[in-house]
Amino acid sequence: MVPVSEVFDVIYGTNLELNRLIQTDDGINFVSRSSRNNGVSAKVKKLPDIEPIEGGVLTVAGGGSVLETFLQPEPFYSGRDLFYLKPKIDLTESEKLFYCVCIRHNKYRYSYGRQANRTLKDIMIPSLDEFPEWVYNVNVIDNMLRVLKRIKV
């Protein structure tokens, strides 16, 4: 087991407020601390002065629905108390989804209003050489990715 910070760069998101953005059906995903819809709360108009966060990273709620962790396949903006995890080495989508489950598995440590803003980087997860064989089962991963791509706001 290793801390999250050994596998990922832990980065605080863009910290935007949805009520100050323009919602549009064909916009950029806005990811919040929600436990629903892959964390996507809305689609918003692209901002001229703020680039979206790159797709292919994990998002983790530091507050709200603490440790809700999702793979974001597309670029996105983020709300308050939301971190994104950028792998330090190339990981497959299967490996990223496995890490989503591993991080989310620690939710029980954050009951009674406790947040993960300061401790996320220290949560213990399996090291890169400890992936179970089922992580590489193509049928399981293909089904999970199909569900992710169907998510609509």
N, CA, C and O of each residue as an XYZ file, in Angstrom:
612
protein
N       0.845     -1.179      0.000
C       0.000      0.000      0.000
C       0.892      1.245      0.000
O       1.953      1.277      0.623
N       0.426      2.261     -0.717
C       1.165      3.520     -0.829
C       0.171      4.674     -0.696
O      -1.025      4.487     -0.918
N       0.656      5.867     -0.334
C      -0.258      7.016     -0.284
C      -0.678      7.450     -1.694
O       0.065      7.258     -2.656
N      -1.860      8.026     -1.803
C      -2.366      8.527     -3.091
C      -1.313      9.385     -3.786
O      -1.149      9.306     -5.004
N      -0.606     10.198     -3.019
C       0.371     11.128     -3.599
C       1.569     10.432     -4.244
O       2.347     11.079     -4.945
N       1.730      9.138     -4.024
C       2.821      8.424     -4.688
C       2.448      8.035     -6.123
O       3.320      7.909     -6.983
N       1.164      7.849     -6.369
C       0.685      7.441     -7.689
C       0.154      8.637     -8.491
O       0.242      8.660     -9.719
N      -0.397      9.624     -7.783
C      -1.065     10.757     -8.435
C      -0.537     12.092     -7.924
O      -0.125     12.213     -6.771
N      -0.555     13.092     -8.804
C      -0.427     14.473     -8.360
C      -1.815     14.870     -7.880
O      -2.785     14.721     -8.623
N      -1.931     15.371     -6.656
C      -3.209     15.775     -6.073
C      -3.331     17.284     -6.264
O      -2.556     18.055     -5.696
N      -4.314     17.700     -7.072
C      -4.433     19.102     -7.473
C      -5.834     19.614     -7.156
O      -6.829     18.957     -7.460
N      -5.900     20.796     -6.540
C      -7.197     21.411     -6.257
C      -7.777     21.919     -7.573
O      -7.056     22.482     -8.396
N      -9.070     21.722     -7.769
C      -9.732     22.083     -9.020
C      -9.852     23.581     -9.252
O      -9.171     24.372     -8.599
N     -10.720     23.972    -10.185
C     -10.859     25.376    -10.572
C     -11.695     26.196     -9.609
O     -11.685     27.424     -9.696
N     -12.425     25.561     -8.686
C     -13.154     26.255     -7.611
C     -14.147     27.287     -8.153
O     -14.191     28.418     -7.669
N     -14.934     26.905     -9.146
C     -15.930     27.805     -9.729
C     -17.285     27.605     -9.058
O     -17.540     26.571     -8.442
N     -18.147     28.608     -9.187
C     -19.508     28.527     -8.656
C     -20.473     28.378     -9.823
O     -20.508     29.220    -10.720
N     -21.252     27.309     -9.808
C     -22.157     27.004    -10.914
C     -23.146     28.136    -11.156
O     -23.479     28.424    -12.306
N     -23.623     28.781    -10.098
C     -24.630     29.839    -10.274
C     -24.065     31.091    -10.957
O     -24.830     31.990    -11.308
N     -22.772     31.165    -11.147
C     -22.153     32.295    -11.856
C     -21.762     31.936    -13.288
O     -21.172     32.747    -14.002
N     -22.096     30.714    -13.698
C     -21.753     30.247    -15.041
C     -23.005     30.142    -15.896
O     -24.115     30.061    -15.370
N     -22.830     30.142    -17.201
C     -23.948     30.013    -18.129
C     -24.086     28.540    -18.531
O     -23.168     27.955    -19.105
N     -25.234     27.958    -18.223
C     -25.465     26.563    -18.566
C     -25.917     26.441    -20.019
O     -26.685     27.262    -20.520
N     -25.423     25.401    -20.678
C     -25.767     25.135    -22.068
C     -25.674     23.632    -22.317
O     -24.829     22.953    -21.734
N     -26.534     23.120    -23.176
C     -26.571     21.674    -23.441
C     -25.320     21.140    -24.122
O     -25.010     19.956    -23.993
N     -24.601     21.982    -24.838
C     -23.428     21.513    -25.581
C     -22.128     22.073    -25.011
O     -21.148     22.238    -25.738
N     -22.121     22.364    -23.708
C     -20.957     22.986    -23.091
C     -19.963     22.006    -22.498
O     -19.929     20.824    -22.841
N     -19.161     22.540    -21.601
C     -18.131     21.792    -20.876
C     -18.758     21.213    -19.608
O     -19.548     21.890    -18.949
N     -18.421     19.989    -19.262
C     -18.937     19.404    -18.022
C     -18.504     20.240    -16.819
O     -17.369     20.710    -16.748
N     -19.433     20.416    -15.871
C     -19.126     21.055    -14.596
C     -19.238     19.968    -13.536
O     -20.324     19.445    -13.289
N     -18.118     19.631    -12.911
C     -18.076     18.549    -11.931
C     -18.108     19.160    -10.529
O     -17.348     20.077    -10.216
N     -19.002     18.633     -9.701
C     -19.132     19.120     -8.330
C     -18.876     17.976     -7.353
O     -18.380     16.918     -7.740
N     -19.217     18.197     -6.089
C     -18.995     17.184     -5.056
C     -20.129     16.177     -4.992
O     -20.264     15.456     -4.002
N     -20.933     16.119     -6.017
C     -22.084     15.234     -6.056
C     -21.661     13.768     -6.166
O     -20.605     13.445     -6.710
N     -22.512     12.897     -5.638
C     -22.261     11.461     -5.764
C     -23.013     10.884     -6.957
O     -22.969      9.675     -7.184
N     -23.688     11.712     -7.709
C     -24.501     11.257     -8.836
C     -23.905     11.694    -10.174
O     -23.116     12.637    -10.248
N     -24.302     10.987    -11.217
C     -24.002     11.373    -12.595
C     -22.505     11.595    -12.843
O     -22.116     12.521    -13.555
N     -21.679     10.742    -12.252
C     -20.226     10.845    -12.410
C     -19.689     12.173    -11.865
O     -18.608     12.622    -12.246
N     -20.461     12.790    -10.971
C     -20.079     14.073    -10.386
C     -20.449     15.266    -11.243
O     -20.260     16.408    -10.822
N     -20.975     15.026    -12.443
C     -21.309     16.126    -13.364
C     -22.659     16.717    -12.971
O     -23.676     16.023    -12.973
N     -22.659     18.016    -12.630
C     -23.882     18.710    -12.217
C     -24.555     19.438    -13.372
O     -25.773     19.621    -13.367
N     -23.777     19.851    -14.353
C     -24.314     20.628    -15.467
C     -23.281     20.690    -16.581
O     -22.145     20.240    -16.429
N     -23.698     21.254    -17.693
C     -22.776     21.613    -18.777
C     -22.813     23.127    -18.854
O     -23.880     23.738    -18.796
N     -21.634     23.728    -18.986
C     -21.547     25.188    -18.957
C     -20.770     25.708    -20.159
O     -19.982     24.994    -20.779
N     -21.020     26.971    -20.461
C     -20.328     27.635    -21.559
C     -18.839     27.751    -21.231
O     -18.466     28.033    -20.092
N     -17.997     27.531    -22.238
C     -16.539     27.635    -22.047
C     -16.182     29.057    -21.648
O     -16.670     30.022    -22.238
N     -15.335     29.176    -20.651
C     -14.895     30.480    -20.168
C     -13.715     30.972    -20.991
O     -12.822     30.187    -21.312
N     -13.692     32.257    -21.340
C     -12.606     32.757    -22.172
C     -11.257     32.818    -21.450
O     -10.208     32.745    -22.091
N     -11.278     32.949    -20.132
C     -10.029     33.149    -19.386
C      -9.601     31.961    -18.528
O      -8.572     32.029    -17.855
N     -10.377     30.871    -18.543
C     -10.024     29.684    -17.746
C     -10.145     28.448    -18.633
O     -11.215     28.143    -19.158
N      -9.035     27.752    -18.785
C      -9.046     26.508    -19.558
C      -9.659     25.390    -18.719
O      -9.421     25.318    -17.513
N     -10.442     24.521    -19.348
C     -10.961     23.362    -18.610
C      -9.821     22.440    -18.175
O      -8.744     22.432    -18.771
N     -10.083     21.681    -17.144
C      -9.139     20.658    -16.690
C      -9.185     19.520    -17.706
O     -10.254     19.162    -18.199
N      -8.038     18.963    -18.011
C      -7.948     17.900    -19.016
C      -8.753     16.666    -18.613
O      -8.891     16.365    -17.428
N      -9.270     15.970    -19.588
C      -9.947     14.700    -19.340
C      -8.930     13.608    -19.020
O      -7.725     13.797    -19.186
N      -9.434     12.467    -18.558
C      -8.554     11.345    -18.253
C      -8.011     11.359    -16.838
O      -7.142     10.557    -16.496
N      -8.522     12.270    -16.008
C      -8.084     12.336    -14.616
C      -9.220     11.865    -13.712
O     -10.362     11.730    -14.150
N      -8.892     11.617    -12.447
C      -9.913     11.266    -11.461
C     -10.317     12.523    -10.705
O      -9.472     13.370    -10.412
N     -11.604     12.651    -10.388
C     -12.048     13.727     -9.514
C     -12.430     13.122     -8.173
O     -12.994     12.030     -8.106
N     -12.116     13.849     -7.106
C     -12.403     13.374     -5.746
C     -13.006     14.522     -4.950
O     -12.438     15.612     -4.892
N     -14.154     14.273     -4.341
C     -14.791     15.276     -3.491
C     -14.076     15.330     -2.143
O     -14.004     14.333     -1.425
N     -13.549     16.504     -1.815
C     -12.893     16.691     -0.517
C     -13.893     17.018      0.579
O     -13.625     16.787      1.758
N     -15.049     17.556      0.193
C     -16.137     17.863      1.110
C     -17.433     17.421      0.457
O     -17.409     16.806     -0.608
N     -18.556     17.723      1.075
C     -19.851     17.303      0.514
C     -19.973     15.798      0.548
O     -19.961     15.206      1.627
N     -20.090     15.162     -0.601
C     -20.108     13.692     -0.694
C     -18.656     13.226     -0.681
O     -18.096     12.845     -1.709
N     -18.072     13.266      0.494
C     -16.627     13.058      0.665
C     -16.158     11.746      0.036
O     -16.760     10.688      0.225
N     -15.077     11.851     -0.708
C     -14.386     10.764     -1.402
C     -15.182     10.128     -2.533
O     -14.841      9.033     -2.979
N     -16.234     10.790     -3.006
C     -16.842     10.310     -4.250
C     -15.789     10.530     -5.327
O     -15.328     11.652     -5.538
N     -15.419      9.468     -5.996
C     -14.292      9.489     -6.932
C     -14.744      8.960     -8.280
O     -15.347      7.891     -8.374
N     -14.443      9.728     -9.328
C     -14.880      9.357    -10.666
C     -13.777      9.613    -11.687
O     -12.952     10.512    -11.520
N     -13.777      8.815    -12.737
C     -12.925      9.059    -13.893
C     -13.661     10.042    -14.793
O     -14.810      9.803    -15.166
N     -13.010     11.144    -15.142
C     -13.610     12.134    -16.043
C     -13.012     11.943    -17.437
O     -11.867     12.330    -17.671
N     -13.762     11.357    -18.358
C     -13.210     11.090    -19.687
C     -13.063     12.336    -20.560
O     -12.317     12.322    -21.539
N     -13.771     13.413    -20.210
C     -13.741     14.639    -21.017
C     -13.224     15.805    -20.187
O     -13.230     15.738    -18.958
N     -12.771     16.883    -20.849
C     -12.367     18.088    -20.110
C     -13.538     18.628    -19.289
O     -14.697     18.405    -19.638
N     -13.237     19.338    -18.201
C     -14.296     19.798    -17.295
C     -13.826     20.994    -16.471
O     -12.633     21.280    -16.369
N     -14.794     21.671    -15.896
C     -14.549     22.674    -14.862
C     -14.985     22.045    -13.550
O     -15.745     21.077    -13.543
N     -14.509     22.587    -12.447
C     -14.903     22.001    -11.169
C     -15.343     23.062    -10.173
O     -14.995     24.238    -10.273
N     -16.123     22.594     -9.213
C     -16.627     23.451     -8.144
C     -15.743     23.376     -6.911
O     -14.601     22.918     -6.964
N     -16.296     23.833     -5.815
C     -15.601     23.957     -4.547
C     -15.262     22.595     -3.928
O     -16.009     21.628     -4.079
N     -14.135     22.541     -3.238
C     -13.696     21.344     -2.506
C     -13.617     20.103     -3.395
O     -13.934     18.998     -2.956
N     -13.200     20.289     -4.626
C     -13.047     19.164     -5.530
C     -11.592     19.109     -5.997
O     -11.031     20.106     -6.452
N     -11.009     17.947     -5.875
C      -9.623     17.728     -6.293
C      -9.627     16.876     -7.545
O     -10.577     16.137     -7.802
N      -8.570     16.983     -8.317
C      -8.393     16.021     -9.392
C      -7.025     15.375     -9.232
O      -6.060     15.990     -8.778
N      -6.988     14.119     -9.623
C      -5.782     13.306     -9.483
C      -5.231     13.012    -10.873
O      -5.877     12.367    -11.699
N      -4.042     13.494    -11.102
C      -3.371     13.276    -12.384
C      -2.314     12.193    -12.171
O      -1.397     12.376    -11.372
N      -2.435     11.068    -12.880
C      -1.461      9.986    -12.690
C      -0.033     10.447    -12.987
O       0.208     11.183    -13.944
N       0.899     10.006    -12.161
C       2.309     10.354    -12.373
C       2.926      9.538    -13.499
O       3.941      9.925    -14.079
N       2.293      8.393    -13.805
C       2.708      7.579    -14.951
C       1.447      7.233    -15.736
O       0.335      7.384    -15.229
N       1.619      6.773    -16.962
C       0.455      6.385    -17.758
C      -0.273      5.229    -17.097
O       0.331      4.215    -16.747
N      -1.583      5.393    -16.931
C      -2.445      4.331    -16.419
C      -3.530      4.064    -17.447
O      -3.980      4.983    -18.131
N      -3.948      2.827    -17.559
C      -5.068      2.501    -18.438
C      -6.359      2.978    -17.776
O      -6.377      3.293    -16.586
N      -7.433      3.029    -18.556
C      -8.732      3.388    -17.976
C      -9.129      2.370    -16.915
O      -9.723      2.733    -15.900
N      -8.809      1.103    -17.141
C      -9.114      0.052    -16.165
C      -8.423      0.322    -14.832
O      -9.033      0.195    -13.770
N      -7.173      0.686    -14.895
C      -6.410      0.957    -13.672
C      -6.951      2.190    -12.954
O      -7.021      2.218    -11.726
N      -7.335      3.213    -13.728
C      -7.912      4.411    -13.117
C      -9.238      4.094    -12.425
O      -9.499      4.572    -11.321
N     -10.070      3.286    -13.081
C     -11.351      2.905    -12.466
C     -11.125      2.084    -11.202
O     -11.864      2.227    -10.228
N     -10.120      1.235    -11.211
C      -9.776      0.472    -10.006
C      -9.416      1.420     -8.865
O      -9.852      1.222     -7.730
N      -8.621      2.449     -9.165
C      -8.242      3.410     -8.133
C      -9.443      4.217     -7.645
O      -9.484      4.611     -6.480
N     -10.418      4.468     -8.513
C     -11.647      5.133     -8.060
C     -12.293      4.332     -6.937
O     -12.691      4.884     -5.911
N     -12.390      3.036     -7.146
C     -13.003      2.155     -6.143
C     -12.162      2.137     -4.862
O     -12.711      2.182     -3.761
N     -10.864      2.073     -4.999
C      -9.977      2.017     -3.825
C     -10.087      3.279     -2.977
O     -10.134      3.204     -1.750
N     -10.128      4.433     -3.627
C     -10.233      5.691     -2.876
C     -11.604      5.790     -2.226
O     -11.711      6.128     -1.047
N     -12.651      5.498     -2.986
C     -14.016      5.572     -2.461
C     -14.198      4.619     -1.282
O     -15.007      4.885     -0.393
N     -13.473      3.538     -1.266
C     -13.570      2.549     -0.188
C     -13.215      3.152      1.179
O     -13.557      2.564      2.206
N     -12.553      4.282      1.217
C     -12.156      4.932      2.465
C     -13.202      5.911      3.000
O     -12.946      6.598      3.989
N     -14.374      5.988      2.366
C     -15.418      6.935      2.776
C     -15.784      6.807      4.247
O     -16.073      7.809      4.901
N     -15.776      5.605      4.769
C     -16.203      5.394      6.153
C     -15.355      6.198      7.144
O     -15.807      6.472      8.256
N     -14.161      6.570      6.766
C     -13.283      7.343      7.642
C     -13.719      8.805      7.760
O     -13.204      9.541      8.601
N     -14.658      9.218      6.927
C     -15.021     10.633      6.840
C     -16.488     10.882      7.188
O     -17.123     11.755      6.595
N     -17.021     10.140      8.121
C     -18.392     10.387      8.555
C     -18.418     11.541      9.559
O     -17.371     12.033      9.981
N     -19.584     11.949      9.920
C     -19.794     13.013     10.918
C     -19.167     14.342     10.504
O     -18.600     15.052     11.335
N     -19.270     14.672      9.227
C     -18.838     15.977      8.745
C     -17.348     16.146      8.508
O     -16.907     17.232      8.134
N     -16.575     15.112      8.712
C     -15.137     15.211      8.485
C     -14.856     15.285      6.989
O     -15.464     14.548      6.212
N     -13.951     16.157      6.576
C     -13.620     16.325      5.171
C     -12.246     15.736      4.863
O     -11.447     15.469      5.761
N     -11.998     15.544      3.580
C     -10.724     14.944      3.153
C      -9.796     15.971      2.506
O      -8.834     15.599      1.834
N     -10.073     17.243      2.702
C      -9.273     18.283      2.043
C      -7.789     18.204      2.382
O      -6.945     18.427      1.514
N      -7.469     17.899      3.601
C      -6.054     17.856      4.018
C      -5.444     16.464      3.973
O      -4.222     16.324      3.923
N      -6.271     15.449      3.990
C      -5.753     14.085      4.127
C      -5.817     13.243      2.861
O      -5.305     12.123      2.846
N      -6.429     13.751      1.805
C      -6.578     12.964      0.572
C      -5.250     12.416      0.086
O      -5.170     11.247     -0.292
N      -4.220     13.222      0.086
C      -2.914     12.794     -0.439
C      -2.300     11.649      0.359
O      -1.416     10.949     -0.136
N      -2.767     11.455      1.596
C      -2.195     10.430      2.472
C      -3.007      9.140      2.543
O      -2.580      8.182      3.188
N      -4.169      9.096      1.891
C      -4.979      7.882      1.905
C      -4.187      6.760      1.238
O      -3.560      6.958      0.198
N      -4.226      5.607      1.841
C      -3.456      4.475      1.333
C      -4.250      3.714      0.265
O      -5.427      3.399      0.440
N      -3.560      3.432     -0.847
C      -4.134      2.684     -1.962
C      -3.116      1.627     -2.403
O      -1.941      1.718     -2.048
N      -3.554      0.637     -3.166
C      -2.602     -0.366     -3.643
C      -1.526      0.263     -4.534
O      -1.789      1.208     -5.278
N      -0.329     -0.275     -4.442
C       0.762      0.218     -5.297
C       0.530     -0.259     -6.726
O      -0.329     -1.103     -6.984
N       1.297      0.289     -7.633
C       1.127     -0.019     -9.055
C       1.343     -1.494     -9.390
O       0.848     -1.973    -10.410
N       2.066     -2.209     -8.557
C       2.306     -3.629     -8.846
C       1.329     -4.559     -8.128
O       1.557     -5.768     -8.075
N       0.252     -4.015     -7.580
C      -0.720     -4.824     -6.835
C      -2.096     -4.905     -7.491
O      -3.080     -5.182     -6.805
N      -2.191     -4.673     -8.788
C      -3.497     -4.729     -9.433
C      -3.991     -6.171     -9.502
O      -3.247     -7.057     -9.924
N      -5.240     -6.421     -9.091
C      -5.791     -7.771     -9.245
C      -6.020     -8.079    -10.727
O      -6.217     -7.167    -11.530
N      -5.994     -9.329    -11.074
C      -6.113     -9.742    -12.480
C      -7.433     -9.296    -13.098
O      -7.468     -8.984    -14.288
N      -8.524     -9.257    -12.327
C      -9.820     -8.895    -12.896
C      -9.855     -7.457    -13.407
O     -10.734     -7.118    -14.200
N      -8.933     -6.609    -12.981
C      -8.885     -5.226    -13.468
C      -8.691     -5.213    -14.983
O      -9.119     -4.278    -15.660
N      -8.061     -6.226    -15.498
C      -7.757     -6.271    -16.926
C      -8.774     -7.077    -17.735
O      -8.533     -7.379    -18.904
N      -9.908     -7.426    -17.123
C     -10.965     -8.139    -17.822
C     -11.680     -7.155    -18.743
O     -12.381     -6.258    -18.274
N     -11.507     -7.318    -20.025
C     -12.007     -6.369    -21.018
C     -13.518     -6.202    -20.940
O     -14.011     -5.082    -21.072
N     -14.267     -7.275    -20.732
C     -15.725     -7.175    -20.701
C     -16.205     -6.284    -19.558
O     -17.102     -5.464    -19.754
N     -15.632     -6.429    -18.389
C     -16.025     -5.618    -17.239
C     -15.753     -4.148    -17.521
O     -16.626     -3.307    -17.308
N     -14.576     -3.833    -17.988
C     -14.179     -2.450    -18.221
C     -14.977     -1.834    -19.366
O     -15.410     -0.687    -19.261
N     -15.179     -2.574    -20.458
C     -15.965     -2.043    -21.578
C     -17.367     -1.662    -21.124
O     -17.884     -0.616    -21.515
N     -17.985     -2.504    -20.301
C     -19.325     -2.197    -19.791
C     -19.304     -0.946    -18.918
O     -20.200     -0.108    -19.021
N     -18.301     -0.812    -18.069
C     -18.204      0.368    -17.206
C     -18.018      1.631    -18.047
O     -18.635      2.657    -17.760
N     -17.185      1.570    -19.071
C     -16.942      2.736    -19.916
C     -18.184      3.100    -20.734
O     -18.445      4.281    -20.961
N     -18.948      2.108    -21.175
C     -20.192      2.395    -21.888
C     -21.160      3.156    -20.991
O     -21.816      4.096    -21.440
N     -21.252      2.758    -19.738
C     -22.125      3.459    -18.795
C     -21.650      4.893    -18.602
O     -22.466      5.815    -18.594
N     -20.350      5.095    -18.449
C     -19.797      6.452    -18.284
C     -20.152      7.339    -19.467
O     -20.519      8.499    -19.280
N     -20.050      6.818    -20.665
C     -20.291      7.625    -21.859
C     -21.778      7.946    -22.066
O     -22.112      8.886    -22.787
N     -22.665      7.174    -21.440
C     -24.110      7.426    -21.567
C     -24.608      8.476    -20.583
O     -25.735      8.955    -20.714
N     -23.812      8.832    -19.627
C     -24.247      9.774    -18.588
C     -24.545     11.123    -19.234
O     -23.707     11.702    -19.925
N     -25.728     11.593    -18.997
C     -26.160     12.901    -19.523
C     -26.610     13.753    -18.334
O     -27.125     13.245    -17.339
N     -26.402     15.035    -18.469
C     -26.838     15.965    -17.420
C     -28.284     16.307    -17.638
O     -28.859     17.077    -16.869
